[in-house]
Amino acid sequence: MSITALSGAPGLPAEDRELSPFTGYTREHWEAAADGLLDAAWRWATPRGALLDLPGRPSASGVRSDGLEGYARTLLAAAFRVAGADGKDPHGWLDRYARGLDAGTRTPGRDDAESWPVILEHDVQGQPMVESASVALGLRLTRPWLWDRLDTDVQDRAEEWLRGAIRHVPAPNNWYLFPYTVAGFLESVGRGDAETARARERALELLETWYRGQGWYADGDGRAFDHYNGWALHLYPTLDAHLADDQDQSARHGPRLHEHLASFGLLFGADGAPIHFGRSLTYRFAAGASVALGAVTGHTPLTPGTSRRLLSGSLRYFLDRGSVGADGLLSLGWHGPHESSLQPYSGPASPYWASKAFVGLLAPATHPLWTATEEPAPSESGDHVLALPAPGLLVQSTSADGIVRLHNHGSDHARPHEAETAAHEDPLYARQAYSTSTGPTARGNTADNHMAVEVAGVRGARSRIHPLGAGQGDGWGWAASRHTPAFVSGPPMVPGLRVESVTVAKGRHELRVHRVVGAPHGARVTHTGWATGPEESLLSALHPLHGWTGQDEQRAPQGTAFTRWARLPRLTAEAEGTALYAALATLTAEPEPASLAEAATVVSATADTVEVRWADDGSLTRIAFAPLSVEHGRSLGVG
């Protein structure tokens, strides 16, 4: 449902196809969208406005924390909206948040209608720490029109509540940026001290250890690479430096954001969809926050017209596909409600971290972000293959259908301090590939884009992913990884068993090669492709090239975030000892695409090496596993 249908909310302005030929959206559309979302959310506020108790199933943190979440996350949208308008607040949003701040901080922790929960350790009562950052950032952005007008006792109470974030232990990941942001606000209003300095120094120290290169941070000490790069790990320190006019910190964080956007800008489909990958996807168009921040701060390789095309394309993608319900609220899901896209910490107000995308409103109306003519998204400007060795990712986009695919050979959700276990397999991280047009199947359904070794009928899980390298050439690229299959029943591991995987992307084709080492007698291997729905104009196909002996289609009745029911192609074979398996995969929306069977053929194959000839240009791809090497070109001889 478009936001124009929100009950009582201001409608969107008329489209401007001259300034914005791709989306029709302008800065006025962004302001109207913010106002519409705020208007609907505030209908569920407590009498004095300290909590926004949106309807829906509670998060694991409970309804009071959820109510604070509603206040804090919508405050972000209001703050960007008002600060970007130089204090103009025609709907009186800031007066409401001022009253709510007063009421929420009077008796924190009390079980009454307005009091905010206190901030404790992340594993005790931690969610308020997350929300403290939004409160602090909202107050910092609107200081002249909100904070500076508060009575001193309200300021003191707000400070004392916020300091709970500094005095307690965050989760071991991006959470350290929440006390960092709180401390930054307190210092900006003359309330800094040794305690705030320590919180900021600690966060910056950790951020250095999490930086892996090419503009990508791991979300903690493990290898979780996802949208938290943009809407947290880049956003908080870079925006902090921008607001403080801190040239030293800008010099540290700005170039990293610039480099991140060089690859991240390619992860939006021609329809505006961000890549469906990682946790907290219900934040939806927050995926564009780093794009907006890059435009605001100047730390971006994208032109203003391209930046706005990505931002407005993403906003419109979700507004046009049911993310906002008939009640005007953002639902828990992707397009509309979708349970498998959620986490235990997801509550009714969680989707309002989407407010971070409104950071673009900090660019005034005269800024090129809003005055330049929209330009094509990177995924619309031709076919692209981009290898990212630092996070272990391979990006593949095709302009004919506007689909972007992300081949995952480096990001997982396994905790670094624990042994590999099947319990860590997360559909939002563990799959071999993700896209802007498909989502992973749910737990309990057949896993899409997965290479599994089955022992005694039990499917091995891909939990911890060990990257083996990535690279690219002219029109092609590759990425490789290995994993140790883990099993939910029987022995958790099979001694000596491992799977080594290589993906080569070329045009719309994916050459997927796996070497299984140490498979016990009686084992079986299965490999699946992309999950699509019968109502979708998408083709998902797998074609066996070597090693596979069976082929069928599996069903996923629980569907994906894109379709309520899905099907996916599958290949099968027996396995014992060391063996190599090769297949071609494709996901395309092209009308009448050529058959995969005609795209490539195996020239030679052993248990360690395979050579594949491509029909379109006669080029050869050679993949060897002992040691790993990937070569491609027309001049390669046959081994």
N, C-alpha and C positions, 0 to 999 in steps of 0.2 A: 504494500500500500504506500502510495506517495504521501509525503508529509502534508500535501495540500488537503488531504482527507482528515487530518487530525481535528477532532471536535474542539471548536473554540480557538484553535491555534491560527495564527496569521498564515494565510496561504503564501505559496512561493510566488515570486514575481514572474512575469512573462519571460520566456526563454530569450536569450540574446544569441542568436546563431551567427551573428557577424563577429562579435568579440570571442565567442566560445563555440566554434563550429562543431566541435565533437560532443559536448555535453549540454550546451545551452546555459550552463550555470555561471553566475557571476558572484562577486562578493556579497551582493544583496541576498542571493540565495542562501549563502552560508549564514548570514545574520538571521534570516527568517527560519532556517532549520534549527539554529540554536534556540531561538525564542519559542518555537513550537515544541521542542523537546522539554524545555524548562517549564513551560506552561502546563503541559500534561503531567509532569512529575510532581509539581508543587500541589496538585490537587490531593495528594496523599500525605501532605505534611501534617505533623502534630500541631496543636493549637498555636504554639509559639515558634514553630518552625525549626526546632533543633533536630528532628528526625524526619526523614521522608520514607515512610513505611509502605513501599510499593507492594502491590499484591503478587503472590506467588510462593512457591515452596522455599523455605528458608535455607540458607547456607549452613555449613557445619559450624559456623561461628554463632549462629542464633539470630533472632529477629532484631534485638537491640543493636547489635553490630551492623546488621543489614540496614537498619534505619540511618545509622551514622554514615554508612556507605552512600546512601541516597543523597544525604546532605552534601558530603564532601565531593563526590564525583560530579554532581550537577553544578556545584560551586565553581569547578574548573571551567565548565562551559560558560557560565555567567561571567567569570573573571576575564576570560579571553574576549568575550563579546564586549564587555564594558571598557576594558583597557584598550582594546583595539579601536574603540570609538572615542578615545580620549576622555573617558569619564561620562559620556552621554549614556543615560540609563532610562530610556523611555518607559520601560515596563517595571521599574522599581525593584529590580532583582536584588541589588545590594542591600537595600533596607531589610528585606526578608532574611538574608543571610546574617546580617548584623544581629537581628533579634534572635535568630537561631543560635548563634555563637554565644550570646549572653545566656540563654536558657540552658544550653547543653553543658556549659562549663560551671554552672552554679554548684552542683553536687554530683560530680562524676562518680559513676559506679552505683548510684542509688537506683532502686527499682521503681521508677515513677514514669510519668508520661514523656519527659523531655531529656533527662540526664544522659550524657554520653557515657559509654563504657570507658573504664580506665585502660591505659596501655600497659600491657605486661609483656612477658617473653613471647617469642613467636610461637612456641609450642604450648602455651598456656592460654593466652587470650591475645593473640597477636594481630588479628585483622585490623583493629583500630590503628596499629602502627602504619599500615598501608595507607589508611585514610588520612592520617595526620599529615602526610606529604601533600595530599591534595588540598587540605585546609590551609597549610602553610603557604603553598604556592599560590592559592587563590587570594590569600591575604596580601601576599607580596605584590602580586600583579595589580591589585586594586588599592594599594596603600592610601593614596590621597583621598579616596572616596569612601573607604570603609574603615580600615584600621585607625587612621589618624583621627577619625571622628568618634571613636569609641571612648567611653569613660575609662579612666586609668584602672579602676578595679576590674573591668571586663578584660582589658589588655593583660593584667596580671594573672587573672584566672586562665585566660587562653594560653599564656606562656607556660604556666605550671602544667596544664594538661598536655601541651605539645612536648614538654621536656620528658614526658614518659617515654617518647620514642627514642630519645638520646640515652636514657638510663637503663634500657632493657635490650636484650640480645635479639637482633633480627634473624630471620631465616638466612642460611648461608648462600645467598645469591643476590639478585638485584635489590633485595630488601634493604641492604646497607645504604642504598641511595635515598631511602625514606628519612632516616635521621639526618643524612647529609642535607636534604632539602629543608627539613625543619630548622636545622642549625643555620643554614644560609639565610632563611627568613629572619630568624632572631638576630643574627648579626646585622642584617640590613636595616633593622629598626633600633639599633643601638643596644641590643640585649645579649650580645655575644660575650663569651667568657672562655675559660680553659675547657669547659665541658663541650661547648659547641665546636671549638677548634679541634678537639680530639675526634669528635664524630665525623668531621669533614676529612681530616687527615686519614682516618681509618678507611673510609669509603674510597678515597682516591688511591690509597695503597693497594686495596683489593682490586680495584678497577684495572690497575696496571697488570696484575697477575692474570686477570681474565681476558686481557686483550690478546687475540691470536693472530692478528694481521689482516690485511685487505679490508679494513673497516669493520671487522666482525669480532664481537665479544662472545665468550661462553658465559652462560648465565650461572655463574658459580665455578667451582673447581672442576666440574665434569666437562662434558662435551654437548651441552644443550644449546643449540643455535636455533633461534626462532624469532618471532616478531618482538620479543622483549628487547632485542637489539635496538629497534627504532623507538618504541614507545616508552622505554625506560633507560637502558644503558647509555644511549646517546642523548636522549632528551633531557634528563635531569642535569647532568653536568654542563652540557652545552648551553642550555637555557639559563642556568645559574650564572655562567660566565657572561652571557649576553646581558642579563639584567643588571649584573654588577659592573659591567664594562671592565671586566678583568681580562686584560690582554694576555697575561701569562697563561691563564687557564684556557682562553680562547685559542691560543697558539697550540695547546696540547690537544684539545678535544675537537676543534674545528676541522683540521685536516683529516681526522679519522672519520668524522661524519661525511665529509666530502668524498672520501674513498668508499665508504659504505654505500652511499647513494649511487655510485657508479655501477654497482652490481644490483643493489636493492631496487633501483628504478626499473629494472627489467622484470621484476617479479609481480607485475600487474598485467592482467590480460587486457585485450582490446575492448572487452565489455566493462572494464573497470574493476574486476574482481582481483583482490590480492591473493597471493598463493595460500592455499588451504593447508596449513602446516604448523604444527606446534600447539601449545596449550593457550587457553584464554581467547580462543577465536571468537567468542561472543562479544569481544571488544570491537569487532568488525572494522569500521573505517578509521579506527585509531591506527591501523596499519599505515596510514598516510602521515602520521605525526612527524616522522623524521623528514619526509619530503617537505612538509610545510616549514619545519624548523630550519632546514637547509636554505629555503628561500628567504626566510625572515633574517637569518644571520649572515647570509652570503656564502655559507660553507656548503656549496653544492656544485656538481658538474652539470646539473640540469638547467636548461633555459627556463625563464619564468613561465613561458607558454606551455612547456612540457610539464613543469611542476603543477601548474593549475589543472592541466588535463588529467594528471594522475590523481590529484586530490578530489576534484569534482567528479571524475569518473567513478572513484571508489564510493563517494557519498551517494551519488545517484544510483549506483549499482544496488546498494542495500535499500535505499528508500523505495526503489521501484520493485523490489522483490520481497516485500512483506516483512522487513525487519521491524517496522513500526506497526503495532497492532491497531485495532479499531479504537482502543482507549488512548492512543497517542504515545504509548510507552514502547521503548525498545524491549523486545522479548529476549528470553534466554535461548540463544541458538545462533543460527547463521543467516539464512534467509528469514524464515520464521522460526518458531520454537523447534529445537533439536537437542534432545537429551544427550546424545553421544558426543556433542561438541563441548560439553560442560565438564567441570571439575567439582570436587566436593566443596571447594571454597566459593563456588558460583552461587550468588543470591540474586533476588529480584532486581537490585540496583547495580549489580556487577557490570552489565553492558554499558553503563555510563562512563566507563573509562574511555569509551569512544570520544568523550569530550576533548581528549588530547589532540584530536585532529583540528580542533578550532584554534590551535596555536597559530595557524596561518592568519587569523584575524589581527594578530599583532602587527602585521604589515599594513600600513595605512592604505586608504583607498587609492592614493596616488602611486603606490608601489607597483613596479612592473609585474609582480605576481598577479595583480588584479587588472592591470591596464594592457598587458601584452596579449596578443591574439593567441588562442590555444594552438598548440602544435601537437603532432602525433605522439603517442606514447612510444617508448622504445620498442615494445612488442609489436607495434604497427609499422615500424620502419624497415622491415625486411626480416629474414630469418637470422636468428642469433644462436650461437653456442658459446657459453662462457664458463670456464673452469675456475673454481675457487678452492685452491689447495688448502688454505688456512682452515676454513670450516669443513672441508671435505665435501663440497657440493658441486653439482654440475647443472647449469641452467640451460634450458633448450626452449626456444620460442619459434613459432611459425606464423608469419604474417597472413597467410591464406585463411587461417581460421582464428587467429588472435589468441591461441592457447599458449600458455607458458607452463612448462613442466620443470620440476625440480627433482633431480636424482640425488638421493641421499646416501652418501658414503662417509658421513662424518658426524652427524648429529644424533644423539640418543638422549634418553631420560633416565639413564642408570646413575645411581648415586655413587660418587667416586670412592666413598669409604666402605662400600659393601661389595661382596662377591657377586659375580654374574648370576642372575636368577631369572627364571621365566616370569616372575612377578613384576619385573621391571619393563616387560614388553608393553609399550604404549602405542596404540594405533596411530597417534598423532606424531610420533617420532620414529617408530621402528620400521616403517615400510620403506621399500626401496625407492619409491617415487611418489610425488604429489603434484597437483596441478591447480590451475585457476578454474577448472571446469569440473573437477571431480573431488570427492572426499574419500577418506579411508572408510572401509566397512567397520561396523561396530564389533566389540568383543563378543565372542560367541558365534559370530558369522564367519564364513570363510574369509581369510585375510587376503586383501588385494595386494598386488605388487610385492609378493613375498616369495622367497626361496626357502623351502623348508625341507629338513631331513626328518623323516618319520621313523622312529624306532619303536617296535612293539605297538604300532598303531598310534603312538603319541607324537604330535607335531612339535618339532623343535622351535623355540622362540628366538628371535633376533633382539637381543637386549642391548648389550654393550657393543658399539660399533668401533672398530679400529681402522682409521683411514690409512690407505696404502699409497695415496698419491692422486694427482689430478693434473690434466694438461689439455692443451688445445692447439689446433692448427687452423688453417684456412677452411672454414665451413664445417669443422668437426671438433669434437672434444671428448674427453674421457675422465672418469673418476673410478677409483677402486677402493675396496675395503675388505675386511675379513671379520667374521664373528664366530663365536663358539656357541652352537645351539644349546639352549637350556630347556629342560623339560619339566612340566608341571607335576607329573606323576612318575613313579619309578625313580631310578637314579637321576639326580638333577643334571648330571653331565655324563657324556660318554667319553672315556679317556682317549685322547688323540684326535677326536672328531673336530673338524673345523670346516668352514665354508669361506672361500675366497671369491669375490665378486667384482666384475668389471662391467661398467656401462659405457658404451660408445654412442654418442648422439651425432646424427647426420641427417639434415633435413627434418622430416617428421618421424624418422626411423630411430629405433633404439636397439642396438645390438647388446644383448644381455648374455654375458658369459660367466659361468660359475664353475669353480673347481672344488669338488668335495673330497676331503682328505680324511681317511680313517673311518669310513662308514662301516659298521659291523654287518655281518651276514644277516640277510633278511630285511635290511633297511630299504626305505623307499624315498624318493625325492619328488617334490611337487613345486611347481612355479606358476604363479598367477599373474594376470595382467590388470589393467585398469577396470574399475567397477563403474558401470554406467546403467542408466535406467531405460526402460522400453519407450518412455515418452521423450527421451533426449535424442537430438540429432547428432549423436556422437558414435563413432566407430571405435571399439576397443578390440584389438586382435593380437594373438600370439601365433607365431609360426615357428615350428621346430626346425633347427638347422643341424644339430648334432647331439646325440646322446639320449634324446627324448623318444619314448616309444608309445606314449598314450596322449590323447588330446580330448578334452571335453569342456563343458561349460558348467560353472557352479553358480548357485544363487545365494544372495544375501537378502533375506526377507526384511531385515531391519533397515536396509537401504543405507544411504549416506546423507550428508548434509545437503546434497543436491537432488536426491531422488528418494522417494519413500520405499522403493524396492529396487534392487540392483542385481545384475548378473556380471560375471567376469570369466574370461577364458582361463583354462588351466592346462598345463602340461604335466605328465607324470612319467616316471621311469624307476627301475630298480637301481639300487646302489650298493656297492661293496668295495672297500678299499679306497683307491683314488680314481676318480673319474671326472671327465669334463663334460659340461652341458652348455649348449649355445642355442639361442633363440632370437628371433626378431620380434619386437613389440611395437605397437603404435597406438596412439590416441589421436583422433583427428575428427574435425567437423567438416572437412572438405567433402564436397559432393562427389560421389562415385570415385573414391581413391583407388589407385592401382593395388592389386593384390600384393600382400607381403611375400608370397611365394615367388614373385617375379623380381623382388628387390635385391636379393643377395643370395649367394650360394657358398657353401664351404668348399674350399680348395683342398685343404688338408687339416687333419686334427689328430692329436695324440692325447694322452692323459694330462699333458702339461701345456700344450700349445694348440692354437687354432688360427687358421688363416681364412679370411672371408673376402670374396670378390663382390664388389658392388656393381649392379647392372647399369646404373645411370651414367657413370663416368669411367668404369673399368678400374677404379682404384681398389687397392687391397688394404685390409686391416689385419695386422698380425698381433696377437695377444699371447704372451708367454707368462707363466706363473713362477718359474723356478730359474732365475729370479724374475720378478714382475717387470714386464716391459710392454708398452703399447705403442705400435707404430702404424702409420696410415699414410698412403700416398699412391700415386700412379706409377712411380718408379720402383716400388718395392718388388723384388724378385720373389718367386715362390720358393719356400724353404723345403 
